C-alpha cells in the first residue's frame, strides 16, 4: 500500500509539472491516493487492535500512556 501511495504521489507531482496540468487527471489521482490512504488507516487500526490484544493489562496501560504522551510516534503523520 505504501508503494502504491508513493506511486500516486510521484504521478501527481509529474502531472503538476507539465505546462498545462489536467485538473481532471490530477483529481482522479488524488482521489485514488486518498483511497489508498484510507486502506492504510484501516489496516493500521486492525493491527493496533490485534497488537493491544496481546498485551497484559499493565502493558496495555503503559503502552496507551506512552502513545498519548507521543513516545510511540516518530516523524510524519500517524494514523491513530
FENJO-V540942 format. One record per pair of residues at least 12 apart in sequence whose ideal C-beta (glycine too) atoms are under 8 Angstrom apart, sorted by the first residue. I is the first residue (numbers start at 1). J is the second residue. D is the distance in Angstrom with one decimal. If there is no record, write none. Layout:
BEGIN
I | J | D
I | J | D
END
This chain:
BEGIN
1 | 36 | 5.7
1 | 39 | 5.6
1 | 40 | 5.1
1 | 43 | 7.0
2 | 40 | 7.2
4 | 36 | 5.0
5 | 33 | 6.2
5 | 36 | 4.8
5 | 37 | 6.6
5 | 40 | 7.0
8 | 29 | 5.6
8 | 32 | 5.8
8 | 33 | 3.8
8 | 36 | 6.6
9 | 33 | 6.8
11 | 29 | 5.3
12 | 26 | 6.2
12 | 29 | 4.9
12 | 30 | 6.5
12 | 33 | 6.8
15 | 29 | 6.5
40 | 79 | 6.7
41 | 79 | 4.8
44 | 79 | 4.4
44 | 80 | 6.9
45 | 79 | 7.3
45 | 80 | 7.4
48 | 80 | 6.0
67 | 80 | 7.1
END
